[in-house]
């Protein structure tokens, strides 16, 4: 009887201990900050560094091209961003002068410029054209930008009001001095190429790329020239409803293709250091006393809580009207070009997109960050996608013929 009692007591202790241990995960404290688990990461090349240059559009576009080639052929290329930058500057100078200076002139452009340059002029490896003739290891283009701007201003302001036949040659000579002369032929892996034959060899087809946006002030499923300062080309963008734009992003990623992403990163919800971009709800729905505590906070205290990034917050429900209002109020601007390379979730199952940036790797996620679904919905200016992976039910509604 005594032995049985001891045995029974031991069983009860073990059972109690096991039950207590099993319940621990349910009562453990919430993890501090944001923690992400990648669900999809598509093939793409390494993070680059645009450094002190306003050429994110070229890094974004070239990153897309490299990812497309990698997905299609399995071969990884390091392509020259500055080859595209040189051609963009040269072509933009002509348009600036023809418009008597009534054009935004600088290093900024859009992803479309990369695809246009590749179609018209070809492309080259980074090893063939670094664009760094001015003595730095990374792009530092403040002086170049200032010289080029003042050059075209001088041409436009000439009191003779007559263009000389050599003004553009002089402009290109400045570019060559700073960036190096553009290669006409070059050798790569033992074979000789021109920029166009190299493009053809890689198998990349710029005609497969479609630029897409979503705004209410233009008809859906038709293209229109997106009115943003850096769209100096006046390039057309296919306009689709917000839900369709997000479906195109998701379908591309699920099929292994990245997305060239132009978006606003000036929003308070973007935190590069912590590697996250969010759009907090200004009116979160909480339970019981938590709601009362929230309502008792001052507006300043509420904003501090929403943007401290120490805990996962409820995010806003983004509508097409909100997108349009942000665009109209200059809250969504063409700040930055990046590359969407995956889908992830935080510790509570909320959806995010994994973004490859071009600011180097000295950062929490080694050059990547995670943008919430709400952030992408609200702050996207445009996307560039392989049009072969637009869902068929969306594609059949589009009426377009886009040429460079």
Secondary structure by P-SEA (a helix, b strand, c coil): caaaaaaaaaaaaaaaaaaaaaaccccccccccbbbbbccccbbbbbbbccccccaaaaaaaaaaaaaaaaaccccccccaaaaaaaaaaaaaaaaaaacccccccccccaaaaaaaaaccccccccccccccccccccccaaaaaaaaaaaaaaaacccccccccaaaaaaaaaaaaccccccccccccccccaaaaaaaaccccccbbbbbbbcccccccccccccccccccbbbbbbcaaaaaaaaaaaaaaccccbbbbbccccccccccccccccccbbbbcaaaaaaaaaccaaaaaaaaccccbbbbbccccaaaaaaaaaaccccccbbbbbccccccccbbbbbbbbbccccccccccbbbbcaaaaaccccccccccccccaaaaaaccccccc
